[in-house]
Amino acid sequence: MRRGGLCGIVCAAGAALLLAVPASASHHPPNSTPGGVTLTVQPGDQAGSLVFSYSVTQKACPPLCYVNYGKPYSIAVYVDAPGGAADGVHGTPSLVSPPPHCTATTRPVVHCDTDKRKTDDPSAALPMAGSFTVVGSWVKGATAEVVAEGYSLNTFQEGVPLPQPDCSQFEAELRRATERLVFAETRYGGRLHDLVEIENAALIRLRIGELYVHARNRAIEDFDEAGASLASARNAVEAARKDLDDCRGKPAAGPSTFTQGKACTDKKWGSLLTQGKKLKLPNLTPIVRKILAERRQHKTAQAARDAKLLRARLKTEVKALKALAKAVDACK
């Protein structure tokens, strides 16, 4: 059997085992020796990007060595969180303008392989030195390890520290999202106040008519739109805070104190209860008795007008209660 064929079977199996190992401080095979490959990690130009650069030192060639002697066919770069018990990247990173034969995964972060195992084919070996830019969300204090496998080559370097991430972009986005949230809350409060004012005016002055219905419907639409904008702004703040925490290496820990601070306080719930008292149905007994008396007196037209007025009042009260329910939902 040719040397390349034997290496193809054995090395392919070894590569599969390499990809299957759990996250730990070391990812190299047991028979690896350190010192034949070096790795440097530098910040990239865009937010969240790192530039990984490797260099393989070729061993001295013995007499009559084959073309690919001492050259790598596989380069793998792992990133571990402090202590080596977890990955040092959140989610799956991405390669910027990836070099040939290289892909980005979670473990390893980058894996380059020619998928060839022919000792005399120059295309079956990776370059002796190379670099790739990877964009991801990195864990603070993470370290990298490079593992180089090849033709008469099995070496590694571990414990390479990652540079501290630049989180200024995420900090700026959180500030912008917070400002938009403050504006949305103010707008929501104003639209709720306008709606309550219209409902109160209707109850106190019995303003039932087309002009009132139009104004009320418009107020409900504005209130609904403001509520949707408020929910969107809150989600944006949470997303921006999560991105910043990821950049700083903070673990996820349930709802943020910001969200908890925005929950309705006793004072806000008290305000909603006050609105509910203002919107409660008035005593309908007098008008019902009036309608019944008019019918007994055969005042059909007058009784019909009063019944129509009663129905209109009931419809407006139902809408008012629905609007209050929406306000309560937003205050959960």
C-alpha positions in Angstrom: 0.0 0.0 0.0 1.3 3.5 -0.8 2.2 5.7 2.1 -0.3 8.3 1.0 -3.2 5.7 1.0 -2.4 4.5 4.5 -2.1 8.0 5.8 -5.4 8.8 4.2 -7.3 6.1 6.1 -5.5 6.7 9.5 -5.5 10.5 9.3 -9.1 10.8 8.2 -10.1 8.8 11.3 -7.8 10.9 13.5 -9.4 14.1 12.1 -12.9 12.8 12.9 -11.8 12.0 16.5 -10.2 15.5 16.8 -13.5 17.1 15.9 -15.4 15.0 18.4 -13.4 15.7 21.5 -15.2 17.7 24.2 -14.2 21.2 25.1 -11.1 21.2 27.3 -7.9 23.0 27.9 -6.1 20.7 25.3 -7.4 19.5 22.0 -4.3 18.0 20.4 -3.8 14.2 20.1 -1.8 12.4 22.8 1.2 11.8 20.5 1.5 15.5 19.5 4.6 17.5 20.4 4.7 21.2 21.0 6.8 23.8 19.3 6.3 23.0 15.6 3.6 25.5 15.1 3.0 29.1 16.5 -0.2 31.1 16.7 -0.8 34.8 17.1 -4.2 36.5 17.7 -4.8 40.2 16.9 -7.9 42.4 16.9 -9.5 42.8 13.4 -10.8 45.9 11.8 -14.5 45.3 12.4 -16.3 44.8 15.7 -16.0 41.3 17.1 -13.3 40.2 14.6 -10.0 38.5 15.4 -7.1 37.7 13.1 -5.6 34.3 13.7 -2.2 33.8 12.2 -0.3 30.5 12.2 3.2 29.5 11.1 4.5 25.9 10.8 8.2 25.2 11.2 9.2 22.5 8.7 11.5 19.8 10.1 14.8 19.1 8.4 14.3 16.9 5.4 16.1 13.5 5.7 17.7 12.1 2.5 15.2 11.2 -0.2 12.2 12.7 1.6 8.9 13.1 -0.3 7.4 16.4 -1.5 5.1 17.1 1.4 7.4 16.0 4.2 6.8 18.1 7.3 4.0 20.1 5.8 0.4 20.3 7.3 -2.7 19.0 5.7 -4.9 20.1 8.7 -4.8 23.2 10.8 -7.4 23.6 13.6 -7.8 26.5 16.0 -9.8 26.1 19.2 -10.9 28.8 21.6 -11.7 27.9 25.2 -13.3 29.9 28.0 -11.2 30.4 31.1 -10.6 27.0 32.8 -11.1 25.1 29.5 -14.6 23.7 30.5 -16.5 25.6 27.8 -16.1 27.1 24.4 -14.7 30.6 24.2 -17.1 31.8 21.6 -20.9 32.4 21.8 -22.7 30.7 18.9 -21.1 30.0 15.6 -18.5 32.4 14.3 -18.0 33.4 10.7 -14.9 33.7 8.4 -14.3 36.9 6.5 -13.1 36.1 3.0 -12.2 32.6 4.0 -9.0 31.1 2.6 -9.3 27.9 0.5 -10.1 24.7 2.4 -11.1 26.6 5.6 -14.4 26.6 7.4 -15.7 28.2 10.7 -17.4 26.1 13.3 -17.8 26.2 17.1 -15.3 23.6 18.0 -12.8 24.1 16.5 -13.4 27.8 15.7 -11.5 27.4 12.4 -10.6 24.1 10.6 -8.6 24.1 7.4 -8.1 20.8 5.6 -7.1 20.0 2.0 -9.1 16.7 2.1 -6.2 15.1 0.3 -3.6 12.7 1.8 -1.1 12.3 -1.1 2.6 12.8 -0.1 3.8 13.7 -3.5 0.9 16.1 -4.5 1.8 19.7 -3.7 -2.0 20.6 -3.6 -2.4 18.1 -0.8 -0.6 20.4 1.7 -1.6 23.7 3.3 0.6 26.7 3.2 3.3 26.7 5.9 1.9 30.1 7.2 -1.5 31.7 6.9 -4.1 33.8 8.6 -7.8 34.2 8.7 -10.2 36.8 10.1 -13.0 35.4 12.3 -16.0 37.4 13.5 -17.7 36.2 16.6 -18.8 37.0 20.2 -15.8 36.0 22.3 -15.7 35.1 26.0 -13.6 37.4 28.1 -10.3 35.8 29.2 -10.5 33.1 26.5 -7.4 31.4 25.2 -6.7 29.7 21.8 -4.9 26.5 20.8 -3.6 25.6 17.3 -3.2 22.0 16.3 -1.2 21.2 13.1 -1.3 17.7 11.6 0.4 16.7 8.4 3.0 14.5 6.8 5.3 13.4 9.5 3.9 16.3 11.4 1.9 16.3 14.6 2.3 19.5 16.7 0.4 22.2 18.7 0.6 25.4 20.7 -1.9 26.1 23.4 -2.7 28.9 25.9 -2.5 31.8 23.4 -4.5 34.7 25.0 -7.2 36.5 23.0 -7.0 40.3 23.0 -9.6 42.1 25.1 -12.7 42.8 22.9 -13.6 46.3 21.9 -17.2 46.7 23.2 -17.6 50.4 22.3 -20.0 49.7 19.4 -22.3 47.6 21.7 -22.2 50.3 24.4 -23.2 53.0 21.9 -26.1 50.8 20.6 -27.3 50.3 24.1 -27.3 54.0 24.8 -29.3 54.6 21.6 -31.8 51.9 22.4 -32.3 53.3 25.9 -32.9 56.8 24.5 -35.5 55.3 22.1 -37.2 53.5 24.9 -37.5 56.6 27.1 -39.1 58.4 24.1 -41.5 55.4 23.5 -42.5 55.3 27.2 -43.3 59.1 27.2 -45.3 58.7 24.0 -47.2 55.8 25.3 -48.1 57.6 28.5 -49.3 60.6 26.5 -51.5 58.5 24.2 -53.0 56.7 27.2 -53.7 60.0 28.9 -55.4 61.3 25.7 -57.6 58.2 25.5 -58.6 58.4 29.1 -59.5 62.1 28.7 -61.8 61.3 25.8 -63.5 58.5 27.7 -64.0 60.7 30.8 -65.4 63.5 28.7 -67.9 61.1 27.2 -69.0 59.7 30.6 -69.4 63.1 32.2 -70.9 65.1 29.3 -72.7 62.2 27.5 -70.8 63.2 24.3 -72.2 60.4 22.1 -72.1 61.2 18.4 -70.1 60.8 15.2 -67.6 63.4 16.1 -66.8 61.7 19.4 -66.7 58.2 17.8 -64.2 59.5 15.3 -62.0 61.1 17.9 -62.2 58.0 20.1 -61.3 55.6 17.3 -58.3 57.8 16.4 -57.2 57.8 20.0 -57.4 54.0 20.3 -55.4 53.7 17.1 -52.7 56.0 18.4 -52.7 54.2 21.7 -52.3 50.8 20.0 -49.4 52.1 17.8 -47.7 53.6 20.9 -48.0 50.3 22.7 -46.5 48.4 19.8 -43.6 50.9 19.6 -43.0 50.6 23.3 -42.8 46.8 23.2 -40.4 47.0 20.2 -38.2 49.5 22.1 -38.0 47.3 25.2 -37.0 44.3 23.0 -34.3 46.4 21.4 -32.9 47.4 24.7 -32.8 43.8 25.9 -31.1 42.7 22.6 -28.5 45.5 22.9 -27.8 44.6 26.5 -27.3 40.9 25.7 -24.9 41.9 22.9 -22.9 44.0 25.3 -22.9 41.3 28.0 -21.7 38.8 25.4 -18.9 41.1 24.4 -17.8 41.6 28.0 -18.0 37.9 28.6 -20.9 38.0 31.1 -23.1 34.9 31.3 -26.8 35.2 30.7 -28.7 35.5 34.0 -32.4 35.9 33.3 -34.2 39.3 33.1 -31.9 42.3 33.5 -32.3 44.7 36.3 -33.3 47.3 33.6 -36.3 45.2 32.6 -37.2 44.6 36.2 -37.0 48.4 36.9 -39.4 49.0 34.1 -42.1 46.7 35.6 -45.1 48.5 36.9 -44.8 49.8 40.5 -47.6 50.0 43.0 -48.0 53.6 42.1 -48.6 52.8 38.4 -51.0 50.0 39.3 -52.8 52.5 41.5 -53.1 54.9 38.6 -54.7 52.1 36.4 -57.2 51.3 39.2 -58.2 55.0 39.3 -58.7 54.9 35.5 -60.8 51.8 35.9 -63.1 53.6 38.5 -63.6 56.4 36.1 -64.5 54.1 33.2 -66.9 51.9 35.2 -70.4 51.6 33.8 -72.9 54.2 35.2 -76.2 53.2 36.7 -78.4 52.2 33.7 -81.6 51.6 35.8 -83.1 55.1 35.2 -82.8 55.0 31.5 -84.1 51.5 31.2 -87.1 52.4 33.4 -87.6 55.5 31.1 -87.7 53.3 28.0 -90.2 50.9 29.5 -92.4 53.7 30.6 -92.3 55.3 27.1 -93.3 52.0 25.6 -96.3 51.6 28.0 -97.3 55.1 27.0 -97.0 54.1 23.3 -94.3 56.7 22.8 -92.6 54.4 20.4 -90.4 56.9 18.6 -89.0 58.4 21.8 -88.4 54.9 23.3 -86.5 53.9 20.1 -84.3 57.0 20.4 -83.5 56.3 24.1 -82.8 52.6 23.3 -80.4 53.7 20.5 -78.7 56.1 22.9 -78.4 53.3 25.5 -76.8 50.9 23.0 -74.3 53.5 21.9 -73.3 54.1 25.5 -72.8 50.4 26.1 -70.7 50.1 23.0 -68.4 52.9 24.0 -68.1 51.5 27.5 -67.0 48.1 26.1 -64.4 49.8 23.9 -63.2 51.8 26.9 -62.8 48.7 29.0 -60.9 47.0 26.2 -58.5 49.9 26.0 -58.0 49.8 29.7 -57.3 46.0 29.4 -54.5 46.8 26.9 -53.0 49.3 29.3 -53.0 46.6 32.0 -51.4 44.1 29.6 -48.6 46.6 28.8 -48.0 46.9 32.5 -47.5 43.2 33.2 
